[in-house]
Amino acid sequence: LKIKELKKESKLIAINNYNFYNKFRPNKVTILNTINKLNDSKKIVLAIIGGNSEKEIRYNKSIEKLLKQNLENVNIMNFTSLLSIENSIKIISESDLYIGANNGLGNTSQMLGVKSIILFTKAEKIIKRKFSENSSFIISN
């Protein structure tokens, strides 16, 4: 993945919305709506990142399918199970935006100072998780 070349013409958004606990996974419609609200003039490239558990692979494939069915002019690359944690962090650090659940990569995006939208569920306490002024939070059902 040649990120510098990609970013010349596109806005790179890293997304990771899986959480081991189902109750902490953002609503899929919230993920879609968050991306739809960006209204960027640049072409958007979404990089879906995630681990190698079967549940996470299936979940991220369902996210990819939903996004492909509902978003136009968006290039979606699903890297679930294909990257090391170091490579996932590299993609996040070079992204224009990170959208993700309240999980380890979401916390990492904030600590790196990347503009981030962290998607919480109503089951979580969000006040204890803000690490950066570049972060904003959305609470989903």
C-alpha positions, 0 to 999 in steps of 0.5 A, a space after each residue: 500500500 503506497 499511502 503517500 501516492 494514495 493521499 495525493 488524490 484521496 482522503 484515507 480513512 482507517 476504520 476498525 469497529 469490532 469489539 470482542 463484546 457485541 454490546 460494545 460494537 457500534 450500530 452498523 447504520 451509525 458507521 455508515 451515517 458517520 462516513 456519509 456525513 463527511 461530505 469531502 470533495 476528495 475521493 475517499 479510500 476506506 481501509 478496514 483493519 482488524 485482527 484474525 479471529 473468525 468473528 472479526 473477519 465475518 463482522 468486517 466483511 459484513 461492514 464492507 458489504 454494507 458500505 459497498 451497497 450504500 456508498 458511491 465513489 468510495 474505494 474500500 480496502 478490507 485488510 482484516 487479518 492481513 496486517 500486523 499490529 505495527 502495519 495497522 498502526 502505520 495505516 492509522 498514523 498516516 490516515 486523514 481520519 480514523 473511525 472506530 469503536 472504543 477499542 485498542 486501535 481507537 485509543 491508539 489513534 487518539 494517542 497518535 494525534 490522528 483526527 478520530 471519531 470514536 463510536 461508543 454504545 450506550 453501554 459505555 462510559 465515554 468520559 474516561 476515554 478521551 485522550 486527544 483534542 483531535 477526537 470526537 465521540 458519537 454514541 450509537 444504540 
